[in-house]
Amino acid sequence: MNDDFGTLDGTLDAVWSRLSNGVTNADAPARTLALATDGPAVRMVVLRGADRASGTLTIWTNRASDKVSQLAGDPRAEALIWDSAADFQIRLALEVSIARGDAGTWDALGPGSRVNYARVPPPGARLAEPDAVQVQPDPAMFAVLTGRIMRIETLHLTRERQARARFPHGRLDAAHWIAP
Ligand SMILES: Cc1cc2nc3c(=O)[nH]c(=O)nc-3n(C[C@H](O)[C@H](O)[C@H](O)COP(=O)(O)O)c2cc1C
């Protein structure tokens, strides 16, 4: 058994190495995460940034999407990642702030990526057919979500053991195991 998962600090390092890897490696398990907001509503999003020092994640989206209105009403969210090779679940409680994407990031996006964040009609609008959308890349629609990690919860499943741990943000001293 890989016993990084047998200690609290090893488990926390395993979380952050996966988050960092998700940002840089398109095939990593944490490349996409399920993001749940007050709806209830859940959807997959791509992890664009993860910063251990500030305890934050970054996600890009369309300002007109339902997730943005839901987060404007209630900034609390949860993100979920499953690393099947490591049998490791990562659950993150977040407080999400919404900002306009910066011009430099927008400029660096190719046209194929920009359309993910700006098109008409807006996400969720009823269409007569799937292709009845017009691409209208508009930097004002490019929103950046910054999720401040309030709590990390992990579950490592093996035949021998199910180890579940909780890490309040920024307080490794207060981390503890919990019953799975
Ligand atoms: C693999 C995958 C990655 C996705 N990445 C994003 C993303 O980074 N940002 C985003 O806004 N939507 C992304 N989507 C689309 C969302 O899952 C969702 O359908 C869309 O954002 C509308 O969600 P909402 O109406 O709940 O706001 C992705 C979908 C998939 C399947």
The ligand as an SDF file (V2000), in Angstrom:
LIG
                    3D

 31 33  0  0  0  0  0  0  0  0999 V2000
  -15.0620   17.7220  -19.6380 C   0  0  0  0  0  0  0  0  0  0  0  0
  -15.8550   19.0020  -19.5320 C   0  0  0  0  0  0  0  0  0  0  0  0
  -15.1930   20.1670  -19.1970 C   0  0  0  0  0  0  0  0  0  0  0  0
  -15.9260   21.3650  -19.0740 C   0  0  0  0  0  0  0  0  0  0  0  0
  -15.2600   22.5030  -18.7070 N   0  0  0  0  0  0  0  0  0  0  0  0
  -15.9600   23.6380  -18.5120 C   0  0  0  0  0  0  0  0  0  0  0  0
  -15.3100   24.8000  -18.0150 C   0  0  0  0  0  0  0  0  0  0  0  0
  -14.0940   24.8240  -17.7360 O   0  0  0  0  0  0  0  0  0  0  0  0
  -16.0610   25.9140  -17.8300 N   0  0  0  0  0  0  0  0  0  0  0  0
  -17.3940   25.9240  -18.0980 C   0  0  0  0  0  0  0  0  0  0  0  0
  -18.0190   26.9670  -17.8950 O   0  0  0  0  0  0  0  0  0  0  0  0
  -18.0500   24.8430  -18.5580 N   0  0  0  0  0  0  0  0  0  0  0  0
  -17.3700   23.6860  -18.7690 C   0  0  0  0  0  0  0  0  0  0  0  0
  -17.9970   22.5740  -19.2200 N   0  0  0  0  0  0  0  0  0  0  0  0
  -19.4460   22.6510  -19.4950 C   0  0  0  0  0  0  0  0  0  0  0  0
  -20.2150   22.5420  -18.1740 C   0  0  0  0  0  0  0  0  0  0  0  0
  -20.1540   21.2140  -17.6940 O   0  0  0  0  0  0  0  0  0  0  0  0
  -21.6680   22.9820  -18.2820 C   0  0  0  0  0  0  0  0  0  0  0  0
  -22.3590   22.1680  -19.2090 O   0  0  0  0  0  0  0  0  0  0  0  0
  -21.8080   24.4480  -18.7020 C   0  0  0  0  0  0  0  0  0  0  0  0
  -20.7830   25.2430  -18.1420 O   0  0  0  0  0  0  0  0  0  0  0  0
  -23.1630   25.0090  -18.2740 C   0  0  0  0  0  0  0  0  0  0  0  0
  -23.2870   24.8380  -16.8880 O   0  0  0  0  0  0  0  0  0  0  0  0
  -24.3160   25.6970  -15.9950 P   0  0  0  0  0  0  0  0  0  0  0  0
  -25.5380   25.9170  -16.8580 O   0  0  0  0  0  0  0  0  0  0  0  0
  -24.6180   24.8270  -14.8370 O   0  0  0  0  0  0  0  0  0  0  0  0
  -23.6680   26.9740  -15.6280 O   0  0  0  0  0  0  0  0  0  0  0  0
  -17.3200   21.3720  -19.3270 C   0  0  0  0  0  0  0  0  0  0  0  0
  -17.9570   20.1820  -19.6600 C   0  0  0  0  0  0  0  0  0  0  0  0
  -17.2380   19.0280  -19.7570 C   0  0  0  0  0  0  0  0  0  0  0  0
  -17.9650   17.7570  -20.1150 C   0  0  0  0  0  0  0  0  0  0  0  0
  1  2  1  0
  2  3  1  0
  2 30  2  0
  3  4  2  0
  4  5  1  0
  4 28  1  0
  5  6  2  0
  6  7  1  0
  6 13  1  0
  7  8  2  0
  7  9  1  0
  9 10  1  0
 10 11  2  0
 10 12  1  0
 12 13  2  0
 13 14  1  0
 14 15  1  0
 14 28  1  0
 15 16  1  0
 16 17  1  0
 16 18  1  0
 18 19  1  0
 18 20  1  0
 20 21  1  0
 20 22  1  0
 22 23  1  0
 23 24  1  0
 24 25  2  0
 24 26  1  0
 24 27  1  0
 28 29  2  0
 29 30  1  0
 30 31  1  0
M  END
$$$$
